[in-house]
């Protein structure tokens, strides 16, 4: 074979390989298609029950019900588009980098997406209603996500007073106080904030429950440092989270914070909740506030460690966030971990121009590791990604958490109200910000080494069982 013949031969071989691949795939698939195109009754209804109906039911937060064939059929094209772009269900994290397993994963499997696409492409047929699965009981209206996910009702519910947001008004920050009705110290293992009624979900953009402490200095996070913090002055406001402990931060689309087994947040008698609720007007008078559900550790099973909620932010955003009209822009922030740190969840927070966020760790030895990347951020969904225990990233003290945030101020961003406006840092929804909300647990050197050793053993075992 001469060198000159090679390219021709190679491309011929490639052509033949491609041809046989097409033949191998296409013939049986075509033959099978008419016989076994997915039908609503048999194939689609079970997926909708499992992954969509908790929201898509009558009188819910979603725009349409997806229960019956008659409900779903007119939406077939829209469903195809939303699932193929992985906008629905609202799970926008890139599962090919960083942490890949989560405690609250609601995404569709590749196979489920494929089934939906084939159903729509083959004409979205109903099939035989006898194939329908029995209907699932619907949890209507404003139910806790924790209840939907099988954790049972919260042990304690603390409610704020309500506010009437007029039909037309600029953004409002509503900041009432509530007492915590406890007569003895108790540890929270899970917390969830929700608007006090379903309509309230339309006006409450975020709701933060700050803890007004009753002599409990250990509740304040001291394990991180960044330039914003140390700079003081107005820039220091960025890190209220570091100085005022949050029991929880909630924003539109978020569910609960579930603390890692053996960790939690301590509540003491006499403490209060100071609410920070960001409301917008939506063209109709709506009255609502917020309430926080607290799932407690049983008495006698108190955890050993505190979980701290931290907003890792872009560097000095207040001065430097600068998003010109009709452009994409990015900011970066750096925070030093002063302790060995376990990160248990990630919830990106932006406003209308939010596009993507990456969290990376820069280790003391100079190596880097992607923690998480959300590339399909959507303003309606401040989804909380709760890391599986075995994958929750753990870093030695001295590690730098590097957050990169991208804003999309172009016409391509469907939530952008006006791409011709310059946008800077601010609290109104038309202003911008970028926070990576994460719950962390600090480990002593011994605990840190122990956890690493434990994971090494597990990894070896997995390798062995895979090899077998
Ligand atoms: C956690 C609640 C939730 C889940 C789970 C969910 N949706 Fe949605 N869906 C919504 C809400 C709220 C909207 C409207 C806001 C938006 O577009 O993001 C929506 C919008 C949509 C739209 C666009 C409707 C329009 O007006 O064009 C489609 C299509 C859709 N969902 C399909 C699905 C499918 C299919 C599933 C399951 C595979 C699903 N959704 C799961 C809450 C949910």
Boltz pocket constraint, residues with backbone or C-beta under 6 A from the ligand:
constraints:
  - pocket:
      binder: B
      contacts: [[A, 47], [A, 48], [A, 51], [A, 52], [A, 53], [A, 54], [A, 55], [A, 56], [A, 61], [A, 62], [A, 63], [A, 75], [A, 78], [A, 79], [A, 82], [A, 83], [A, 88], [A, 89], [A, 90], [A, 106], [A, 108], [A, 380]]
      max_distance: 6.0
